[in-house]
Amino acid sequence: MNIETFREYCLSMPYATEDMPFDDTVLVFRLKGKIFACITFDKPDIAVLKCDPVKAMELREHYTSIEGAFHWNKKYWNQITFNRDVSDKLLQELVWHSWHEVNKKLPKKDRVVLE
């Protein structure tokens, strides 16, 4: 996967938006104002995604390209290096997982209900 494919996939999530709140090199993807993914133009082969803490540890133990995200709360955030031992399919599943992790933490009235 590359940065543009990753961007397109993130934006395909329901109610996903993108912005650059920190500087002109950091692109974040949000669900109703909450970040579910991040990528930087300085390191376009690394994505940061939210994750359930138990699943985050399991993924880090199983994949060399998944580790605790630098400058993020490592309990909840993983960074994944593209095109190593994580397939594009798994990366897409992890984007969905991240989106769902954010959605379930939203106030009940703001949560997206999927059919």
N, C-alpha and C positions, 0 to 999 in steps of 0.2 A: 504494500500500500504506500501511497505517497501523500504528501500534505494536501493536495487538491482533492484527491479521492476521499481522504479523511474528512475534510471540510464539508464536502457535498453530503457525505453520509450523516455527519452530525446535524446538518441543516435539514435532513429528511426526517428527523425525529419530530413528533408532534409538538407544536408551539415553540420550537427551537429558534433562538435568535443568536446573533453573533455581535461582538463588539470588542473594542480594544481599550479597556479601562486603565491599564497600567502604563503603557507606552506604545510606540508604533511597531513593536516587534512581537507583542504578546496578543494572541487572538484567543478569546474565550467564547464558549458556547453555553447558552443559558436556557433554562426552563423557568419561565415566570420570574425572571430576575436572579435565579440561583445558578451558579456555575455547575455544569456537569462534565465539561471537557475543556482542555486548554492545549494550545500548541504554540510554539514560538518560531519565528522566522529565522532566528539564530541557529536553532537546532530543529530543523523541519522533519527529522526522522524520529522524534520523540513526542509522544502524546501523554497527557496527564488526565486520568479518569478517576472518578469517585468509585469506591468499592465497599462492600460490606467488610468489616474488619476481619472476620474469620476467613472469608473467601480471599481477601487480600493476601493474608499470610500463606494460604494454600497455593495461590498462584505464584507467589514469589519463590516458594520452595520447588515448584515444578518447572518454571520457565526462567531461563537465565536473562531473558530480555524484559522481565517484569521485576521492578524493585520499588521501594518506597520513594515517593516523589520528592525531589529536591525542593526545598523551600515550601512544602505543603505539609499538612498534618499526616504523617506517614501511617497513622492508624487507619485512615480512611481514603488516602489517595495513593494511587500507583502511577508510576511512569512506565510506559511501554515503548521500547525501541522497535521501530518497524523493520520488517524483512529479516528477522532472525528466526527464532523458534516459535513465534506466535503467528498463526495463519491469519489471513485477512478475515476469514469467517469468524475466528475466535475474537479478533479485534472488534468486529462489528457486534458480536454478542456482548463484549465488555462495554461498548458504547451504550447499548440498550440497558445493560445492568446499571451503569452509571446514571443514565436518565431516570430509571426506576428508583434508584436510591434517593435521588433528589426529589422526585415526585412524592414518594411516600413520607418525606419529612416536611413537605409543604403543609400549611394549615389546611384542614379538611375542605374548607370552602374553595380553596385554590387548586386542589389536586385535579389532575387530568384523569378522567375516567375513559378507559379504552374499551371498545367493544370487542 
